[in-house]
């Protein structure tokens, strides 16, 4: 047989040259494809998160038993139940956070006029600088009519830019809303026929992939699904625990806005490692509007609570479930946040945990094969 390596090398080199030459067009096509497929990606994410609730609702006796009259409608009822639970949680969060947030801003705004009065008194303590300022303005030799004409033109153009920016923002928000609606409808279709779609995917994989490749793909998907589901469930559980502990501690020490700050800390704790600190920063600012000393005491309380959460709660609730050491969790959150912001921080940990499990399993398998080969007697 002829050696095919030079031909393959030439084909790869030609393909690389074409990619470099038409890189702009390729990147533009990729961006367009990502824009078109984004509702599908978002819909898959929504369906996956909802499915975590749906699976548990379908395990309820009223829906799981075939003799139950609700068994035929278990999918519809579980989907509606999951949506009701999520909407109820969001409404509860808004009802707790928004009123107290408005109250905190009201307190802050009421404190601004006295500060302005103090500032005015401080300025007036230096005497009346008006003659000196008038003399300095006269020495500038400014053509005031021309200056006012330019200022008017700038303001006119500024109003036009503001209007165009407002139109652009409204159209962008409308586009986002439409994307979310399409993604939500797509997620409902996925959830309604998930068994049939999973069966079709397995059939295609069995037909077009080799047996070994098919088994590897199924193992990869099984590991990823197990890791992601355990991570999200553990993260939600950890957020509830940290939110409840924060609320109870604030009530115990008589901090203001206890329910709002505790709820906010719990909601932001959905982000691994750094989320609770973001909620704590907002909470400290809100308490600062009431009592600065209590704000300092709150920061000390949050630091102690975070140590408790990082050393006891998180390793037991989340860390042990995904099997990822703490150093890799921190590294994943740092890199994921830099690459993808909040979404990157949320997805980086389960992705890293999946890769960690796959690599660890492969290393153990190779080690066992090497040990078996070394233990065999030489003929």
C-alpha positions as CSV (number, residue, x, y, z in Angstrom):
1,X,0.0,0.0,0.0
2,X,1.2,3.5,-0.8
3,X,2.0,5.8,2.1
4,X,-1.0,8.1,2.6
5,X,0.6,10.4,5.2
6,X,2.1,12.9,2.7
7,X,-1.3,13.2,1.0
8,X,-3.1,13.7,4.3
9,X,-0.5,16.3,5.3
10,X,-0.9,18.2,2.0
11,X,-4.7,18.2,2.4
12,X,-4.5,19.5,6.0
13,X,-2.1,22.2,4.9
14,X,-4.4,23.2,2.0
15,X,-7.4,23.3,4.4
16,X,-5.4,25.4,6.9
17,X,-4.4,27.8,4.1
18,X,-8.0,28.2,3.0
19,X,-9.2,28.8,6.6
20,X,-6.5,31.5,7.1
21,X,-7.3,33.1,3.7
22,X,-11.1,33.2,4.3
23,X,-11.0,33.6,8.1
24,X,-13.2,36.7,8.1
25,X,-15.9,35.1,6.1
26,X,-15.7,31.9,8.2
27,X,-15.9,33.8,11.5
28,X,-18.9,35.9,10.1
29,X,-20.6,32.7,9.1
30,X,-20.0,31.1,12.5
31,X,-21.3,34.2,14.3
32,X,-24.5,34.1,12.1
33,X,-25.0,30.4,12.8
34,X,-24.5,31.0,16.5
35,X,-27.1,33.8,16.4
36,X,-29.6,31.6,14.6
37,X,-29.0,28.6,16.8
38,X,-29.0,30.6,20.1
39,X,-32.7,30.1,20.8
40,X,-32.2,26.3,20.4
41,X,-29.2,26.3,22.8
42,X,-31.2,28.4,25.4
43,X,-34.2,26.1,24.9
44,X,-32.0,23.0,25.6
45,X,-30.7,24.7,28.8
46,X,-34.2,25.6,30.0
47,X,-35.4,22.1,29.3
48,X,-32.5,20.5,31.2
49,X,-33.1,22.7,34.3
50,X,-36.9,22.1,34.2
51,X,-36.3,18.4,33.7
52,X,-34.6,18.2,37.1
53,X,-37.9,19.3,38.7
54,X,-40.1,17.3,36.3
55,X,-38.3,14.0,37.0
56,X,-38.9,14.4,40.8
57,X,-42.5,15.5,40.3
58,X,-43.2,12.4,38.2
59,X,-42.0,10.2,41.0
60,X,-44.8,11.4,43.3
61,X,-47.2,8.6,44.1
62,X,-50.2,10.3,42.5
63,X,-48.3,10.5,39.2
64,X,-46.0,7.5,39.3
65,X,-48.6,4.7,39.9
66,X,-50.2,3.4,36.7
67,X,-53.5,2.8,38.6
68,X,-53.7,6.5,39.4
69,X,-56.2,8.5,37.2
70,X,-53.5,11.2,36.8
71,X,-50.9,8.8,35.4
72,X,-51.9,9.5,31.8
73,X,-51.4,13.2,32.3
74,X,-48.2,13.0,34.4
75,X,-46.0,14.8,31.8
76,X,-48.4,17.7,31.4
77,X,-49.0,18.0,35.1
78,X,-45.3,17.7,36.0
79,X,-44.3,20.4,33.4
80,X,-47.1,22.7,34.7
81,X,-46.0,22.0,38.3
82,X,-42.4,22.8,37.6
83,X,-43.3,26.1,35.9
84,X,-45.6,27.0,38.8
85,X,-42.8,26.3,41.3
86,X,-40.2,28.4,39.4
87,X,-42.7,31.3,38.9
88,X,-43.7,31.2,42.6
89,X,-40.0,31.3,43.7
90,X,-39.3,34.3,41.4
91,X,-42.4,36.1,42.6
92,X,-41.4,35.5,46.2
93,X,-37.9,36.8,45.6
94,X,-39.2,39.9,44.0
95,X,-41.8,40.4,46.7
96,X,-39.1,40.2,49.4
97,X,-36.3,42.1,47.7
98,X,-37.9,45.0,45.8
99,X,-40.0,46.7,48.6
100,X,-37.1,46.7,51.0
101,X,-34.7,47.8,48.3
102,X,-37.0,50.7,47.5
103,X,-37.2,51.6,51.2
104,X,-33.4,51.6,51.5
105,X,-33.0,54.0,48.5
106,X,-35.7,56.2,50.0
107,X,-33.7,56.4,53.3
108,X,-30.6,57.2,51.3
109,X,-32.4,59.9,49.2
110,X,-33.8,61.5,52.4
111,X,-30.2,61.7,53.7
112,X,-28.9,63.6,50.7
113,X,-30.5,67.0,51.4
114,X,-28.9,67.4,54.8
115,X,-25.5,66.5,53.2
116,X,-26.1,69.1,50.5
117,X,-26.9,71.7,53.2
118,X,-23.7,70.8,55.0
119,X,-21.7,71.1,51.8
120,X,-23.3,74.5,51.0
121,X,-22.4,75.8,54.5
122,X,-18.8,74.5,54.0
123,X,-18.5,76.3,50.6
124,X,-20.0,79.6,52.1
125,X,-17.4,79.4,54.9
126,X,-14.7,80.4,52.4
127,X,-16.3,83.8,51.7
128,X,-18.0,85.1,48.6
129,X,-15.8,84.1,45.6
130,X,-18.2,85.6,43.0
131,X,-16.2,88.7,42.0
132,X,-13.0,86.7,41.5
133,X,-14.9,84.1,39.4
134,X,-16.5,86.9,37.3
135,X,-13.1,88.5,36.7
136,X,-11.6,85.2,35.7
137,X,-14.4,84.5,33.2
138,X,-14.0,87.9,31.6
139,X,-10.3,87.3,31.2
140,X,-11.0,84.2,29.1
141,X,-12.2,86.3,26.1
142,X,-14.9,83.7,25.1
143,X,-17.1,84.4,22.1
144,X,-20.3,83.6,23.9
145,X,-22.7,83.7,20.9
146,X,-20.5,81.3,19.0
147,X,-20.1,79.1,22.1
148,X,-23.9,79.0,22.7
149,X,-24.5,78.2,19.0
150,X,-22.1,75.2,19.2
151,X,-23.6,74.1,22.5
152,X,-27.0,74.1,20.9
153,X,-25.8,72.1,17.9
154,X,-24.2,69.6,20.2
155,X,-27.4,69.3,22.3
156,X,-29.5,68.8,19.1
157,X,-27.2,66.1,17.8
158,X,-27.2,64.6,21.3
159,X,-31.0,64.4,21.4
160,X,-30.9,62.6,18.0
161,X,-28.2,60.2,19.3
162,X,-30.3,59.6,22.4
163,X,-33.4,58.8,20.3
164,X,-31.5,56.5,18.0
165,X,-29.9,54.8,21.0
166,X,-33.3,54.4,22.6
167,X,-34.7,52.8,19.4
168,X,-31.7,50.5,19.3
169,X,-32.1,49.5,22.9
170,X,-35.9,48.8,22.4
171,X,-35.2,46.7,19.3
172,X,-32.5,44.8,21.1
173,X,-34.7,44.1,24.1
174,X,-37.5,43.0,21.7
175,X,-35.1,40.6,20.0
176,X,-34.0,39.1,23.3
177,X,-37.6,38.7,24.4
178,X,-38.5,37.0,21.1
179,X,-35.4,34.7,21.4
180,X,-36.5,33.7,24.9
181,X,-40.1,33.0,23.8
182,X,-38.8,30.8,21.0
183,X,-36.4,29.1,23.3
184,X,-39.2,28.5,25.9
185,X,-41.5,26.9,23.3
186,X,-38.7,24.7,22.0
187,X,-37.9,23.6,25.6
188,X,-41.6,22.6,26.1
189,X,-41.5,20.5,22.9
190,X,-38.3,18.8,24.1
191,X,-39.8,18.0,27.5
192,X,-43.0,16.7,26.0
193,X,-41.3,14.2,23.8
194,X,-37.9,13.6,25.5
195,X,-38.2,9.8,25.6
196,X,-38.9,9.6,21.9
197,X,-36.1,12.1,21.0
198,X,-33.6,10.2,23.2
199,X,-34.6,6.9,21.5
200,X,-34.1,8.5,18.0
201,X,-30.7,9.8,19.0
202,X,-29.6,6.4,20.3
203,X,-30.9,4.7,17.1
204,X,-28.9,7.2,14.9
205,X,-25.8,6.7,17.1
206,X,-26.0,2.9,16.9
207,X,-26.4,2.9,13.1
208,X,-23.8,5.5,12.1
209,X,-21.1,4.9,14.8
210,X,-18.9,2.0,15.6
211,X,-19.8,0.0,18.7
212,X,-16.7,1.2,20.6
213,X,-17.3,4.8,19.6
214,X,-21.0,4.5,20.6
215,X,-20.1,3.1,24.0
216,X,-17.6,5.9,24.6
217,X,-20.2,8.5,23.6
218,X,-22.9,7.0,25.9
219,X,-20.4,6.9,28.7
220,X,-19.4,10.6,28.1
221,X,-23.1,11.7,28.0
222,X,-24.0,9.6,31.1
223,X,-21.1,11.1,33.1
224,X,-21.9,14.7,32.0
225,X,-25.6,14.3,32.8
226,X,-24.8,12.8,36.2
227,X,-22.3,15.6,37.0
228,X,-24.5,18.4,35.8
229,X,-27.7,17.2,37.5
230,X,-25.8,16.7,40.8
231,X,-24.1,20.1,40.5
232,X,-27.3,22.0,39.9
233,X,-29.3,20.2,42.6
234,X,-26.4,20.7,45.1
235,X,-26.0,24.3,44.1
236,X,-29.7,25.0,44.7
237,X,-29.6,23.2,48.0
238,X,-26.5,25.1,49.1
239,X,-28.1,28.4,48.1
240,X,-31.2,27.7,50.2
241,X,-29.1,26.7,53.2
242,X,-26.8,29.7,53.0
243,X,-29.8,32.1,52.5
244,X,-31.7,30.6,55.5
245,X,-28.5,30.8,57.7
246,X,-27.9,34.4,56.7
247,X,-31.5,35.4,57.4
248,X,-31.5,33.7,60.8
249,X,-28.2,35.2,61.8
250,X,-29.2,38.7,60.8
251,X,-32.4,38.4,62.7
252,X,-30.5,37.1,65.7
253,X,-28.1,40.1,65.6
254,X,-30.9,42.5,64.8
255,X,-29.4,43.7,61.4
256,X,-31.8,45.8,59.2
257,X,-33.2,44.3,56.0
258,X,-32.7,40.8,57.3
259,X,-35.1,39.0,55.0
260,X,-34.1,41.0,51.9
261,X,-30.4,40.6,52.4
262,X,-30.7,36.9,53.3
263,X,-32.8,36.2,50.3
264,X,-30.4,38.2,48.1
265,X,-27.3,36.3,49.5
266,X,-29.1,33.0,48.9
267,X,-30.1,33.9,45.3
268,X,-26.6,35.1,44.4
269,X,-25.1,32.0,46.0
270,X,-26.3,30.1,43.0
271,X,-23.0,31.3,41.5
272,X,-20.2,29.0,42.9
273,X,-17.6,30.5,45.3
274,X,-18.1,34.2,44.6
275,X,-21.9,34.5,44.4
276,X,-22.5,35.0,48.1
277,X,-19.9,37.7,48.3
278,X,-21.8,39.7,45.6
279,X,-25.0,39.5,47.6
280,X,-23.1,40.4,50.8
281,X,-21.7,43.5,49.1
282,X,-25.1,44.7,48.1
283,X,-26.4,43.9,51.6
284,X,-23.6,45.8,53.3
285,X,-24.4,48.9,51.2
286,X,-28.1,48.6,52.1
287,X,-27.2,48.4,55.9
288,X,-24.8,51.3,55.4
289,X,-27.7,53.6,54.6
290,X,-29.1,52.8,58.1
291,X,-26.1,52.3,60.4
292,X,-22.4,52.2,59.3
293,X,-21.3,50.3,62.4
294,X,-23.8,47.6,61.7
295,X,-22.6,47.4,58.1
296,X,-19.1,46.6,59.4
297,X,-20.5,44.1,61.8
298,X,-22.5,42.5,59.0
299,X,-19.3,42.1,56.9
300,X,-17.7,40.3,59.8
301,X,-20.7,38.1,60.1
302,X,-20.7,37.3,56.4
303,X,-17.0,36.5,56.5
304,X,-17.6,34.0,59.3
305,X,-20.6,32.5,57.5
306,X,-18.6,32.2,54.3
307,X,-15.9,30.2,56.2
308,X,-18.6,27.9,57.5
309,X,-20.1,27.5,54.1
310,X,-16.8,27.0,52.3
311,X,-15.4,24.4,54.8
312,X,-18.6,22.5,55.9
313,X,-21.6,23.2,53.7
314,X,-20.2,23.4,50.1
315,X,-17.9,20.4,50.3
316,X,-20.7,18.2,51.7
317,X,-23.6,19.4,49.6
318,X,-21.8,20.2,46.2
319,X,-18.2,19.2,46.3
320,X,-18.7,15.6,47.3
321,X,-21.5,15.2,44.8
322,X,-19.5,16.3,41.8
323,X,-16.2,14.8,43.0
324,X,-14.1,17.9,42.2
325,X,-11.4,19.1,44.6
326,X,-11.8,22.7,45.9
327,X,-8.7,24.1,44.1
328,X,-10.2,23.0,40.7
329,X,-13.6,24.6,41.6
330,X,-11.9,27.9,42.3
331,X,-9.8,27.6,39.0
332,X,-12.9,26.7,37.0
333,X,-14.9,29.7,38.4
334,X,-12.1,32.1,37.7
335,X,-11.5,30.9,34.1
336,X,-15.2,30.5,33.4
337,X,-16.0,34.0,34.7
338,X,-13.3,35.5,32.5
339,X,-14.5,33.7,29.4
340,X,-18.3,33.8,29.7
341,X,-19.3,36.0,32.6
342,X,-22.0,34.8,34.9
343,X,-23.0,31.9,32.5
344,X,-19.4,30.9,32.3
345,X,-19.0,30.8,36.1
346,X,-22.2,28.7,36.4
347,X,-21.2,26.2,33.7
348,X,-17.4,26.0,34.3
349,X,-17.6,23.9,37.5
350,X,-19.8,21.0,36.1
351,X,-17.8,21.0,32.8
352,X,-14.5,20.8,34.7
353,X,-15.9,18.1,37.0
354,X,-17.0,16.1,33.9
355,X,-13.5,16.4,32.4
356,X,-12.0,15.5,35.7
357,X,-14.0,12.4,36.0
358,X,-13.3,11.3,32.5
359,X,-9.6,11.8,32.8
360,X,-9.5,10.1,36.2
361,X,-11.3,7.1,34.8
362,X,-9.0,6.9,31.8
363,X,-5.9,7.1,34.0
364,X,-7.1,4.4,36.3
365,X,-8.0,2.2,33.3
366,X,-4.6,2.7,31.7
367,X,-2.8,2.0,35.0
368,X,-4.7,-1.2,35.5
369,X,-3.9,-2.4,32.0
370,X,-0.2,-1.5,32.5
371,X,-0.2,-3.4,35.8
372,X,-1.8,-6.5,34.2
373,X,0.7,-6.4,31.4
374,X,3.6,-6.2,33.8
375,X,2.3,-9.0,35.9
376,X,1.9,-11.5,33.0
377,X,4.8,-14.0,32.9
378,X,7.2,-13.7,30.0
379,X,7.1,-16.7,27.6
